[in-house]
Amino acid sequence: MGEVYRARDTRLGREVAIKTLSDDGLDPTRLRRFEAEARSASALSHPGIVTIYEIGREAATRFLVMELVDGRTLRDVLHAGPLSLRRTLDVAAQLADALARAHEEGIVHRDLKPENVMVTRDGFAKILDFGLAREGARDRSRRTGKNATVTEEILEGAVVGTAGYMSPEQASGQAVDFRSDQFAFGALLFEMLTGRRAFLRPTRAETLAAIIREEPEPLPALCPRAPAPLVWIVERCFAKVPEERYASTRDLARDLKSLRDHCSQIDSGAEPALRLDALSRSPRRRRGPGIAAVLAALAASAFVLGEAHARRRRGRSFA
């Protein structure tokens, strides 16, 4: 959408990034997106969302001054292949928490993809580029005093975003809300685990059709190491009907954090033993134990492993 430069803020003595957009032949749509990014990101305060410091104009150039993230995009990270289970859960839990914060402020990103996620050298993940972000209808109505109609919602959100990471409702030009971001998040999670794009097809039109009508290849077949709770989370995010996804992105963030914390208790040389290789491909047909129950079993596995290690250490000390 613009050019980005590395710069130094001489007043505060810090490195920053400056995104610029020239007025010369400027498309009004690009200008609206540029301003939307400033409004959306500046309204959010979260370590997982890039910070906007300033918006301004110099002659014919508009600019945003923002936090400089020292790292690589998630796309660049994925060029080396899928991430380990431990790293996937860590990055996913951070992103879900940041996304939940945006949704709590009534902001829908609408263009969540690996290119819009930065992973710092220290392993922290940050969401950036809110150029396609929008307020939810309820939040905009509260601010403007007008009720948004379904027609306005469809016109404003008509097939914008990146093919391969749109939700079915976004791909078909329907009204979207925070649950559309959950679908895109599921695509990120799928890609981190498998190194493959869930709905990649030869053309944009075929990709959009696959998102609307088809299911991705079963995750257990591509990533046998994925524990059952994680498979269920991905399937729920990929539900074609928004009502079958998470009622709150905060719940999604909590599930991922719990799963990450429980898996971290398991010996680093052992993968979580609980997985279900014959999971249904559709969340609507899925029947199985709740995530909380499976997490409890994972915790028990971690305890047993810990006790086994302790017994081995005691045995060595008496030898």
C-alpha positions as CSV (number, residue, x, y, z in Angstrom):
1,M,0.0,0.0,0.0
2,G,3.0,2.3,0.5
3,E,6.8,2.4,0.9
4,V,8.3,1.7,4.3
5,Y,11.6,3.2,5.5
6,R,13.7,2.5,8.5
7,A,14.4,5.8,10.3
8,R,15.6,7.3,13.6
9,D,13.6,9.5,15.8
10,T,16.2,12.0,16.9
11,R,14.1,13.5,19.6
12,L,13.5,10.3,21.5
13,G,16.6,8.5,20.2
14,R,14.8,5.4,18.9
15,E,14.6,3.4,15.7
16,V,11.2,3.6,13.9
17,A,9.5,2.6,10.7
18,I,7.9,5.2,8.4
19,K,5.2,4.2,5.9
20,T,4.7,6.8,3.2
21,L,2.0,7.3,0.6
22,S,2.3,10.0,-2.1
23,D,-0.7,12.1,-3.1
24,D,0.3,12.1,-6.7
25,G,-2.4,10.2,-8.6
26,L,-3.6,8.8,-5.3
27,D,-6.5,6.4,-5.4
28,P,-9.1,7.4,-2.8
29,T,-9.5,3.8,-1.8
30,R,-5.8,3.6,-0.9
31,L,-6.0,6.8,1.1
32,R,-9.0,5.4,3.0
33,R,-7.1,2.3,3.8
34,F,-4.0,4.3,4.8
35,E,-6.1,6.3,7.3
36,A,-8.0,3.2,8.5
37,E,-4.7,1.6,9.4
38,A,-3.7,4.6,11.5
39,R,-7.1,4.8,13.2
40,S,-7.4,1.1,13.9
41,A,-3.8,0.4,15.1
42,S,-3.6,3.5,17.2
43,A,-6.8,2.5,19.0
44,L,-5.1,-0.7,20.2
45,S,-2.6,-1.1,22.9
46,H,-1.2,-4.6,23.0
47,P,2.3,-6.1,22.7
48,G,1.2,-8.3,19.9
49,I,0.0,-5.4,17.7
50,V,2.4,-2.9,16.0
51,T,2.3,0.5,17.7
52,I,1.5,3.7,15.7
53,Y,3.3,6.7,17.0
54,E,2.2,9.4,14.6
55,I,0.3,10.2,11.4
56,G,1.1,13.3,9.3
57,R,1.7,14.9,6.0
58,E,4.7,16.6,4.5
59,A,4.0,18.4,1.2
60,A,2.4,15.8,-1.1
61,T,3.4,12.8,1.1
62,R,1.3,11.3,3.8
63,F,3.1,9.2,6.4
64,L,2.7,6.9,9.4
65,V,5.4,6.6,12.0
66,M,5.3,3.2,13.7
67,E,7.2,0.8,15.9
68,L,10.1,-0.8,14.1
69,V,9.9,-4.6,14.5
70,D,13.3,-6.3,14.3
71,G,12.5,-9.7,12.8
72,R,11.0,-11.5,9.8
73,T,7.5,-11.9,8.5
74,L,5.8,-15.2,9.3
75,R,5.9,-15.9,5.5
76,D,9.7,-15.6,5.5
77,V,9.9,-17.9,8.6
78,L,7.7,-20.5,6.8
79,H,9.9,-20.6,3.8
80,A,12.1,-23.0,5.8
81,G,9.1,-25.4,6.3
82,P,6.5,-26.0,9.0
83,L,7.2,-24.9,12.6
84,S,7.7,-27.2,15.5
85,L,4.7,-28.0,17.6
86,R,6.1,-26.0,20.5
87,R,6.9,-22.9,18.4
88,T,3.5,-23.1,16.6
89,L,1.6,-23.1,19.9
90,D,3.7,-20.2,21.2
91,V,3.2,-18.0,18.1
92,A,-0.5,-19.0,17.8
93,A,-1.2,-18.2,21.4
94,Q,0.4,-14.7,21.1
95,L,-1.5,-13.9,17.8
96,A,-4.8,-15.1,19.2
97,D,-4.4,-12.9,22.3
98,A,-3.6,-9.9,20.1
99,L,-6.5,-10.7,17.8
100,A,-8.9,-11.0,20.7
101,R,-7.8,-7.6,21.9
102,A,-8.7,-6.0,18.5
103,H,-12.0,-7.8,18.5
104,E,-12.8,-6.5,22.0
105,E,-12.4,-3.0,20.6
106,G,-14.7,-3.8,17.7
107,I,-12.0,-3.9,15.1
108,V,-11.9,-6.7,12.4
109,H,-8.6,-7.0,10.6
110,R,-9.9,-8.7,7.4
111,D,-6.4,-9.3,5.9
112,L,-4.7,-11.7,8.4
113,K,-2.0,-13.6,6.6
114,P,1.7,-14.6,7.1
115,E,2.9,-11.4,5.3
116,N,1.0,-9.3,8.0
117,V,2.6,-11.1,11.0
118,M,6.1,-10.2,12.2
119,V,8.1,-12.6,14.4
120,T,10.9,-10.8,16.3
121,R,14.3,-12.2,16.9
122,D,13.2,-12.9,20.5
123,G,10.3,-15.0,19.3
124,F,7.5,-12.5,19.8
125,A,4.7,-12.3,17.2
126,K,3.1,-9.0,16.1
127,I,0.1,-8.3,13.8
128,L,0.5,-5.3,11.5
129,D,-1.1,-3.7,8.4
130,F,-4.6,-2.8,9.5
131,G,-5.3,-1.2,6.2
132,L,-8.4,-3.3,5.5
133,A,-9.5,-3.2,9.1
134,R,-13.0,-2.1,9.9
135,E,-15.2,-1.4,12.9
136,G,-18.0,-3.8,13.5
137,A,-21.5,-2.6,12.6
138,R,-22.5,-2.2,16.2
139,D,-19.5,-0.2,17.1
140,R,-19.8,2.1,14.0
141,S,-23.5,2.6,14.8
142,R,-22.7,3.6,18.3
143,R,-20.1,6.1,17.0
144,T,-22.2,7.6,14.2
145,G,-25.7,7.2,15.6
146,K,-26.8,5.4,12.4
147,N,-27.8,1.7,12.0
148,A,-25.7,0.1,9.3
149,T,-27.8,-2.0,6.8
150,V,-26.9,-5.4,5.5
151,T,-26.6,-3.8,2.0
152,E,-24.0,-1.2,3.3
153,E,-22.1,-4.0,5.1
154,I,-21.9,-6.0,1.8
155,L,-20.9,-3.1,-0.3
156,E,-18.2,-2.0,2.1
157,G,-16.7,-5.5,2.5
158,A,-17.2,-6.8,-1.0
159,V,-14.4,-9.3,-1.7
160,V,-11.5,-7.5,-0.1
161,G,-8.6,-9.3,1.4
162,T,-6.1,-11.9,0.2
163,A,-7.4,-15.1,-1.6
164,G,-6.5,-18.1,0.4
165,Y,-7.0,-16.4,3.8
166,M,-10.6,-15.1,3.4
167,S,-13.5,-16.6,5.2
168,P,-16.3,-18.1,3.1
169,E,-18.5,-15.1,3.9
170,Q,-15.7,-12.7,2.9
171,A,-15.0,-14.6,-0.3
172,S,-18.6,-14.4,-1.3
173,G,-18.9,-10.6,-0.5
174,Q,-21.2,-11.1,2.5
175,A,-21.1,-9.1,5.7
176,V,-18.2,-10.1,8.0
177,D,-17.5,-9.8,11.7
178,F,-14.8,-10.9,14.1
179,R,-15.4,-14.6,13.2
180,S,-14.1,-14.0,9.7
181,D,-10.7,-13.3,11.3
182,Q,-10.9,-16.6,13.1
183,F,-11.2,-18.4,9.8
184,A,-8.0,-16.6,8.5
185,F,-6.3,-17.4,11.8
186,G,-7.2,-21.1,11.2
187,A,-5.4,-20.9,7.9
188,L,-2.3,-19.4,9.6
189,L,-2.4,-22.2,12.2
190,F,-2.8,-24.9,9.5
191,E,0.2,-23.5,7.5
192,M,2.4,-23.2,10.6
193,L,1.8,-26.9,11.3
194,T,2.0,-28.3,7.8
195,G,4.0,-25.8,5.8
196,R,1.2,-25.9,3.2
197,R,-1.6,-23.4,2.4
198,A,-5.0,-24.9,3.2
199,F,-6.9,-23.6,0.2
200,L,-4.2,-23.0,-2.5
201,R,-5.5,-23.5,-6.0
202,P,-4.1,-22.5,-9.5
203,T,-6.2,-19.4,-9.8
204,R,-7.8,-16.8,-7.4
205,A,-11.3,-17.8,-8.6
206,E,-10.6,-21.5,-7.8
207,T,-9.1,-20.6,-4.4
208,L,-12.2,-18.6,-3.5
209,A,-14.5,-21.4,-4.6
210,A,-12.5,-23.9,-2.5
211,I,-12.8,-21.7,0.5
212,I,-16.6,-21.5,0.1
213,R,-17.3,-25.1,-0.8
214,E,-14.4,-27.5,0.1
215,E,-12.7,-28.7,3.2
216,P,-8.9,-28.6,3.5
217,E,-6.9,-31.9,3.7
218,P,-7.3,-33.4,7.1
219,L,-4.7,-32.0,9.5
220,P,-3.9,-35.3,11.2
221,A,-2.9,-36.8,7.8
222,L,-0.4,-33.9,7.2
223,C,0.7,-33.4,10.7
224,P,0.4,-36.6,12.8
225,R,2.2,-34.9,15.7
226,A,-0.7,-32.4,16.3
227,P,-2.6,-33.3,19.5
228,A,-6.3,-33.8,19.2
229,P,-7.3,-30.5,20.9
230,L,-5.2,-28.5,18.4
231,V,-6.9,-30.3,15.5
232,W,-10.3,-29.4,17.0
233,I,-9.3,-25.8,17.3
234,V,-8.3,-25.6,13.6
235,E,-11.5,-27.4,12.5
236,R,-13.6,-25.0,14.6
237,C,-11.9,-22.0,13.0
238,F,-12.5,-23.5,9.6
239,A,-16.2,-24.0,10.0
240,K,-18.0,-22.7,6.9
241,V,-20.8,-21.1,9.0
242,P,-19.6,-18.3,11.3
243,E,-22.0,-19.4,14.1
244,E,-20.0,-22.7,14.4
245,R,-16.7,-20.9,15.1
246,Y,-15.8,-19.4,18.5
247,A,-18.4,-17.1,20.0
248,S,-15.5,-15.0,21.4
249,T,-11.9,-14.8,20.1
250,R,-10.9,-14.6,23.8
251,D,-12.1,-18.2,24.2
252,L,-9.9,-19.2,21.2
253,A,-6.9,-17.4,22.9
254,R,-7.6,-19.2,26.2
255,D,-7.8,-22.6,24.5
256,L,-4.5,-22.1,22.8
257,K,-2.8,-20.7,25.9
258,S,-4.0,-23.7,27.9
259,L,-2.8,-26.2,25.3
260,R,0.6,-24.4,25.0
261,D,1.1,-24.4,28.7
262,H,0.1,-28.1,29.1
263,C,2.3,-29.2,26.2
264,S,5.3,-27.3,27.6
265,Q,5.1,-29.6,30.7
266,I,5.7,-32.7,28.6
267,D,9.3,-33.8,28.1
268,S,10.9,-32.0,25.1
269,G,11.8,-35.3,23.5
270,A,8.2,-36.6,23.6
271,E,5.3,-35.5,21.5
272,P,1.9,-35.3,23.2
273,A,0.6,-38.8,23.3
274,L,-3.1,-37.9,22.9
275,R,-4.2,-37.5,19.3
276,L,-7.1,-38.9,17.3
277,D,-6.1,-39.9,13.8
278,A,-9.6,-40.6,12.6
279,L,-11.1,-37.2,13.3
280,S,-14.0,-36.1,11.2
281,R,-13.1,-33.5,8.6
282,S,-16.1,-31.3,9.5
283,P,-16.6,-29.6,12.9
284,R,-20.4,-30.1,12.4
285,R,-20.0,-33.9,12.4
286,R,-17.3,-34.0,15.1
287,R,-18.1,-35.7,18.4
288,G,-15.5,-36.1,21.0
289,P,-14.3,-35.1,24.5
290,G,-14.1,-31.4,25.2
291,I,-10.8,-29.6,25.0
292,A,-10.7,-29.2,28.8
293,A,-11.0,-32.9,29.3
294,V,-8.2,-33.7,26.9
295,L,-6.0,-30.9,28.4
296,A,-6.5,-32.6,31.8
297,A,-5.3,-35.9,30.3
298,L,-2.3,-34.1,28.8
299,A,-1.5,-32.7,32.2
300,A,-1.7,-36.2,33.7
301,S,0.7,-37.4,31.0
302,A,3.1,-34.6,31.9
303,F,2.9,-35.6,35.6
304,V,3.6,-39.3,34.8
305,L,6.6,-38.3,32.6
306,G,7.9,-36.1,35.4
307,E,7.5,-38.8,38.0
308,A,9.3,-41.2,35.7
309,H,12.2,-38.8,35.3
310,A,12.4,-38.3,39.1
311,R,12.5,-42.0,39.7
312,R,15.3,-42.4,37.2
313,R,17.3,-39.6,38.9
314,R,16.7,-41.1,42.4
315,G,17.9,-44.5,41.0
316,R,21.1,-42.9,39.7
317,S,21.8,-41.2,43.0
318,F,21.6,-44.4,44.9
319,A,23.8,-46.4,42.4
